[in-house]
């Protein structure tokens, strides 16, 4: 049982530790996460994995100077085959960012009793950045490793960006006083601020082998400052992370008061999907009339469902594909 709802729910608060050269984010998701998960009747283990990746997406997306979209994909050969999330940047100052998420899994192979991460097999953790029309997309991939998807994200930043990064997350079902049981999630992201010319440290003048860690990237005062920030974050309580009784600003003062925490404008987060009938038609435009006939239903329609938001589209097969006989509005092609 938790206290009353506060204004920090569904927000990401950026901050900086001025004395440590460390930046970070505090995130709180409640209504957004509930909207994401209510689209599907996921088993508890899959719900937990989706919650974890959604929380990571909110924090990572807010660190990027996006024009459009950041996506995270976790693909593997385990029972939780795919977890995909999208973060859509705000379209204007003061507007919320949007998040959506989806999972594909093999229910017969799920382990419902153990840790949710036990359902993740060998595969990769990928971040994809799409800056919109006319811009070249970016994709970074790292192997799945560690004991959580948060650990995989930390490895991604060490490998792809050479930025020591730490995530401390908490998520699960909770009940506000006098309310219903809902999903809540919260977390803190720490990241060493990049230098003008980042370089990987070498041990005994030999290149570092295997996956990078903070000690491979930082030296001297940089490593000491980073290590201290992590030790302080180790003292956080899960209930401090998810709230709602402890405000993010109070949490930062409690954890890092000696490092001069400085906060910036909070970013509101909402649930949102980019699907539309137009986008479905574009995806079907590669098919001939003969192909369209193969996926036309017995009722004489072409249907499509959005895996993220559950939207259901029904179309006339004569309006689908590159050999469409009529326009979707009924006009002659």
Secondary structure, 3 states (H helix, E strand, C coil): CECCCCCCCCEEEEEEECCCCEEEEEEEECHHHHHHHHCCCCCHHHHHHHHHHHHHHHHHHHHCCCCCEEEEEEEECCCCCEEEEEEECCCCCCCCEEEEEEEECCHHHCCCCCCHHHHCCCEEEEEEEECCCCCCCEEEEEECCCCCHHHHHHHHHHHHHCCCEEEEEEEEEEEECCCCEEEEEEEEEEEECCCCCCCCCCECCECCCCCCCHHHHCCHHHHHHHHHHHHHHCCCCHHHHHCCCCCHHHHHHHHHHHHCEEEEEEEEEEECCCCCHHHHHHHHCCCCHHHHHHCCCCCCEEEEECCCCCCEEEEEHHHCCCCCCECCCCCEC
